[in-house]
Amino acid sequence: MLRFCVVLLLVLTAIPALAQQRPRDAVMAGAYRCSVIGAPRQWLDCYYGAAQPVRSALGLPPISQTQLQLSQSPPPSAMAPRIAMVRDAVMASALRCYATENERTWLDCYYGAAAPMRAELGLAPAAQVAVAAPPPVPAQVSAAGDHFGVKAMAPSRVNHVTAHMASYSFDRNHVFTVTLANGQTWHQVSGDTHHAHWTKPAEAYVVKITRGAFSSYNFQVEGSPEIYKVDRIG
């Protein structure tokens, strides 16, 4: 474990010396600061909070205040050895995301690397972590598109959003909540009679969300005929 951390720290400290520091370097430095947190859910929130420099650079909405505070001042606590192994697997996979040049795709890869910890927490099915980022989806989300589905704001000119899933979960009624790689979170409308039966890792699914009738939104997974009604909640 100590040897692993030393190697990773050497890599991180070498990055600024090799080239001008990029927002992703600040993200990874922040993610490694989270290593003092022992509680797995807190660690995951800290890991997500560390992504703020790249999210800012891409013009994406900021992470939650809780995640930001955790990433800035991670509270030390003991971690079980098995959880530490899961954390190390996440960080090793996130480090391999450096093979990706595009910052948007890098961020997708960074979020996808968290799949083992999400599986440990029951937030998503267990998954093999990809060494590289998933195949990129054509860019469909602009700064204006970030407001797509937000009812409190003026209607966006964007007609649809396409992105990989970052995570998904089901409640006791099998109603789903999906977070996309672009940071948006969508919740299936209560009363929708269609039930999703996803079993693959979240990053394996590409989602397209379009406008429906009467200010509704249609949610469809690429390659599946089912259309679900959703509302944006984040």
Order of alpha helices (4+ residues) and beta strands (2+ residues): alpha-alpha-alpha-alpha-alpha-alpha-alpha-alpha-beta-beta-beta-beta-beta-beta
